[in-house]
Amino acid sequence: MNVIGLETHPPGLTRLAWRSWNALQLVFTIAWTACWICLAQAVLALSGGNRRAPLKMASRLWAPGLLFGAGAKLQVEGLERVDFSKPHVFVANHQSMIDVCALFRALPVPIRFVIKQELERVPFIGWYARSMGMIFIKRGRAREAAERLHGIVALVRGGDSLCAFPEGTRSRDGSIRAFKGGAFQVALQAGVPVVPIAIDGSGEVLPLSGFRVRPGTITVRIGDPIPTTGLRIGDRHALAQRAHDAVAAMHACARM
């Protein structure tokens, strides 16, 4: 979805064209999301509360549509490293809101995201997230976040996979901040591997501020699973550091 020939026009006209195009993309994003949320809720009701079908809809229909609308090409590397028949805790760096779309599309299993508490009040988004079993965490209250994460340990043990952005917020400059320990505590309690994921390019497609979308390539690199067998809850910070280092190494390789 490139705007053709903009380089031949004055900068002011170029900015106006991009703003107009982004306004259309925003309308499409809202309408597309609202439509699929309503359909997902209908499927959830008809399936007796089984969330797997609606979550697959997000992976195969909603997320690809938004990526296409943004002009984003998705590249996925390392799928062969993970046994997706078993539950995992996936942890990724966070550059943009479009990271959620990229991960929904990249991972071939239904996943539940750990998301910030503020989204629970957003129309449609909060409604959808609650019904799909997403986990809301209030930033800045680590103890409360850890306690709420404990509630999903049984779900992970039962076969559900979790996806978290352990930096706690989106990066403004692309650097990878320290990982918080909550998601790793869930992995340790559930006894499932942690899978590090490096996302590159999403911050250029949809930057942190505003809705300034630009076409580009988003790369999702999946690292080797980190086993938690034999580890204790007290090892969560060391586990978080190991996952951080794995994500940082994959991200650094992408920039070379």
BAKOLFI-248353 format. One line per field, with one value per residue (C-alpha): residue number from 1; residue in one letter; x, y, z. Coordinates in nm, 2 decimals. Layout:
BAKOLFI-248353
seq = (NUM	...)
type = (A	...)
px = (X	...)
py = (Y	...)
pz = (Z	...)
This chain:
BAKOLFI-248353
seq = (1	2	3	4	5	6	7	8	9	10	11	12	13	14	15	16	17	18	19	20	21	22	23	24	25	26	27	28	29	30	31	32	33	34	35	36	37	38	39	40	41	42	43	44	45	46	47	48	49	50	51	52	53	54	55	56	57	58	59	60	61	62	63	64	65	66	67	68	69	70	71	72	73	74	75	76	77	78	79	80	81	82	83	84	85	86	87	88	89	90	91	92	93	94	95	96	97	98	99	100	101	102	103	104	105	106	107	108	109	110	111	112	113	114	115	116	117	118	119	120	121	122	123	124	125	126	127	128	129	130	131	132	133	134	135	136	137	138	139	140	141	142	143	144	145	146	147	148	149	150	151	152	153	154	155	156	157	158	159	160	161	162	163	164	165	166	167	168	169	170	171	172	173	174	175	176	177	178	179	180	181	182	183	184	185	186	187	188	189	190	191	192	193	194	195	196	197	198	199	200	201	202	203	204	205	206	207	208	209	210	211	212	213	214	215	216	217	218	219	220	221	222	223	224	225	226	227	228	229	230	231	232	233	234	235	236	237	238	239	240	241	242	243	244	245	246	247	248	249	250	251	252	253	254	255	256)
type = (M	N	V	I	G	L	E	T	H	P	P	G	L	T	R	L	A	W	R	S	W	N	A	L	Q	L	V	F	T	I	A	W	T	A	C	W	I	C	L	A	Q	A	V	L	A	L	S	G	G	N	R	R	A	P	L	K	M	A	S	R	L	W	A	P	G	L	L	F	G	A	G	A	K	L	Q	V	E	G	L	E	R	V	D	F	S	K	P	H	V	F	V	A	N	H	Q	S	M	I	D	V	C	A	L	F	R	A	L	P	V	P	I	R	F	V	I	K	Q	E	L	E	R	V	P	F	I	G	W	Y	A	R	S	M	G	M	I	F	I	K	R	G	R	A	R	E	A	A	E	R	L	H	G	I	V	A	L	V	R	G	G	D	S	L	C	A	F	P	E	G	T	R	S	R	D	G	S	I	R	A	F	K	G	G	A	F	Q	V	A	L	Q	A	G	V	P	V	V	P	I	A	I	D	G	S	G	E	V	L	P	L	S	G	F	R	V	R	P	G	T	I	T	V	R	I	G	D	P	I	P	T	T	G	L	R	I	G	D	R	H	A	L	A	Q	R	A	H	D	A	V	A	A	M	H	A	C	A	R	M)
px = (0.00	0.26	0.16	0.31	0.51	0.52	0.89	0.81	0.58	0.67	0.72	0.40	0.19	0.37	0.28	-0.08	-0.10	0.04	-0.20	-0.49	-0.38	-0.33	-0.67	-0.82	-0.61	-0.73	-1.10	-1.02	-0.85	-1.14	-1.40	-1.21	-1.14	-1.50	-1.63	-1.41	-1.46	-1.84	-1.80	-1.56	-1.81	-2.08	-1.86	-1.77	-2.14	-2.22	-1.93	-2.04	-1.75	-1.47	-1.21	-1.00	-1.20	-1.23	-0.86	-0.78	-1.00	-0.77	-0.47	-0.59	-0.83	-0.81	-0.43	-0.35	-0.61	-0.45	-0.10	-0.22	-0.39	-0.07	0.13	0.34	0.51	0.56	0.86	0.88	1.19	1.26	0.92	1.09	1.26	0.93	0.70	0.37	0.18	0.29	0.22	0.49	0.54	0.64	0.83	0.90	1.04	0.79	0.82	0.47	0.10	0.12	0.34	0.02	-0.10	0.25	0.25	-0.11	-0.02	0.33	0.25	0.05	-0.13	-0.40	-0.23	-0.34	-0.16	-0.06	-0.18	-0.19	-0.49	-0.58	-0.69	-0.97	-1.16	-1.12	-1.45	-1.46	-1.09	-1.15	-1.47	-1.29	-0.98	-1.19	-1.40	-1.09	-0.92	-0.64	-0.46	-0.47	-0.18	-0.15	0.19	0.40	0.25	0.48	0.34	-0.02	0.09	0.26	-0.05	-0.28	-0.04	-0.07	-0.43	-0.33	-0.08	-0.35	-0.45	-0.09	-0.05	-0.37	-0.23	-0.28	0.02	0.09	0.25	0.40	0.60	0.82	0.97	0.64	0.60	0.69	1.05	1.09	1.43	1.43	1.65	1.54	1.48	1.52	1.26	1.02	0.98	0.60	0.57	0.87	0.72	0.42	0.65	0.84	0.52	0.36	0.68	0.68	0.96	1.01	1.05	1.23	1.11	1.27	1.05	1.22	1.07	0.73	0.84	0.91	0.57	0.37	0.58	0.50	0.34	0.02	-0.11	0.17	0.17	0.44	0.48	0.77	0.88	0.82	1.04	0.95	1.25	1.18	1.46	1.54	1.30	1.46	1.37	1.25	1.29	1.48	1.45	1.28	1.06	1.37	1.54	1.28	1.51	1.80	1.55	1.43	1.79	1.86	1.55	1.64	1.99	1.85	1.61	1.88	2.12	1.86	1.77	2.14	2.19	1.90	2.06	2.40)
py = (0.00	0.26	0.61	0.63	0.93	1.13	1.20	1.44	1.66	1.94	1.82	1.99	1.80	1.47	1.52	1.60	1.28	1.06	1.22	1.16	0.80	0.73	0.87	0.62	0.35	0.45	0.42	0.08	-0.04	0.06	-0.08	-0.41	-0.46	-0.39	-0.62	-0.92	-0.86	-0.89	-1.20	-1.35	-1.28	-1.45	-1.76	-1.77	-1.77	-2.04	-2.26	-2.26	-2.04	-2.23	-1.96	-2.16	-2.08	-1.70	-1.68	-1.86	-1.60	-1.34	-1.52	-1.61	-1.32	-1.01	-0.98	-1.05	-0.79	-0.52	-0.60	-0.58	-0.25	-0.11	-0.22	-0.44	-0.76	-1.02	-1.25	-1.53	-1.72	-2.01	-2.18	-2.52	-2.46	-2.49	-2.79	-2.61	-2.91	-2.82	-2.50	-2.23	-1.88	-1.66	-1.33	-1.06	-0.71	-0.44	-0.16	-0.09	-0.17	-0.37	-0.62	-0.79	-0.84	-0.97	-1.23	-1.34	-1.41	-1.55	-1.81	-2.11	-2.17	-1.97	-1.74	-1.53	-1.19	-1.02	-0.66	-0.33	-0.26	0.06	-0.14	-0.30	0.03	0.08	0.01	-0.32	-0.39	-0.44	-0.64	-0.87	-0.91	-1.00	-1.26	-1.41	-1.46	-1.20	-1.11	-0.74	-0.61	-0.27	-0.12	0.00	-0.25	-0.55	-0.74	-0.72	-0.81	-1.13	-1.22	-1.19	-1.39	-1.67	-1.72	-1.84	-2.10	-2.37	-2.26	-2.29	-2.62	-2.73	-2.65	-2.28	-2.07	-1.72	-1.43	-1.13	-0.82	-0.83	-0.48	-0.35	-0.08	0.00	0.11	0.46	0.41	0.04	-0.06	-0.36	-0.27	-0.50	-0.78	-0.79	-1.13	-1.19	-1.40	-1.60	-1.68	-1.83	-2.04	-2.17	-2.25	-2.41	-2.60	-2.49	-2.35	-1.99	-1.89	-1.57	-1.37	-1.07	-0.83	-0.60	-0.33	-0.28	0.05	0.18	0.06	0.21	0.43	0.49	0.83	0.89	0.69	0.75	0.43	0.36	0.04	-0.19	-0.53	-0.68	-0.97	-1.21	-1.42	-1.72	-1.83	-2.17	-2.25	-2.21	-2.51	-2.44	-2.80	-2.80	-2.42	-2.26	-1.95	-1.76	-1.82	-1.60	-1.30	-1.51	-1.67	-1.32	-1.21	-1.52	-1.45	-1.08	-1.17	-1.41	-1.15	-0.88	-1.11	-1.19	-0.82	-0.72	-0.98	-0.82	-0.48	-0.59)
pz = (0.00	-0.11	-0.22	-0.56	-0.69	-0.37	-0.41	-0.71	-0.50	-0.24	0.12	0.24	-0.02	0.07	0.44	0.35	0.13	0.41	0.67	0.44	0.37	0.74	0.82	0.58	0.74	1.09	0.98	0.82	1.14	1.36	1.13	1.07	1.44	1.55	1.28	1.38	1.75	1.70	1.49	1.75	2.02	1.82	1.76	2.13	2.22	1.96	2.07	2.44	2.55	2.38	2.30	2.06	1.75	1.81	1.88	1.56	1.38	1.53	1.39	1.05	0.97	1.19	1.22	0.85	0.75	0.97	0.85	0.49	0.57	0.71	0.41	0.64	0.52	0.79	0.80	1.05	1.14	1.38	1.39	1.36	1.70	1.90	1.96	1.93	2.05	2.41	2.60	2.63	2.77	2.48	2.56	2.31	2.29	2.23	1.98	1.86	1.90	1.58	1.76	1.88	1.52	1.42	1.70	1.65	1.29	1.35	1.61	1.49	1.82	2.01	2.26	2.55	2.59	2.91	2.84	3.04	3.26	3.08	2.77	2.97	2.95	2.57	2.39	2.20	2.28	2.65	2.59	2.35	2.57	2.87	2.69	2.53	2.86	2.82	3.14	3.25	3.45	3.62	3.54	3.83	4.08	4.05	4.35	4.22	3.87	4.00	4.20	3.90	3.69	3.94	3.83	3.49	3.59	3.58	3.23	3.11	3.27	3.10	2.75	2.69	2.58	2.71	2.54	2.73	2.67	2.98	2.92	3.05	2.79	2.43	2.36	2.23	2.07	1.98	2.27	2.48	2.84	3.14	3.16	3.45	3.63	3.63	3.31	3.41	3.74	3.56	3.34	3.65	3.84	3.53	3.44	3.08	2.86	2.79	2.42	2.35	2.05	1.88	1.68	1.44	1.21	1.38	1.53	1.17	1.05	1.34	1.57	1.93	1.90	1.69	1.40	1.15	0.95	0.69	0.48	0.58	0.69	1.03	1.13	1.41	1.51	1.74	1.96	2.12	2.41	2.75	2.98	3.33	3.46	3.79	3.84	4.14	4.17	4.31	3.97	3.78	3.76	3.62	3.38	3.28	3.22	3.01	2.79	2.76	2.65	2.39	2.25	2.25	2.06	1.79	1.77	1.73	1.46	1.27	1.28	1.16)
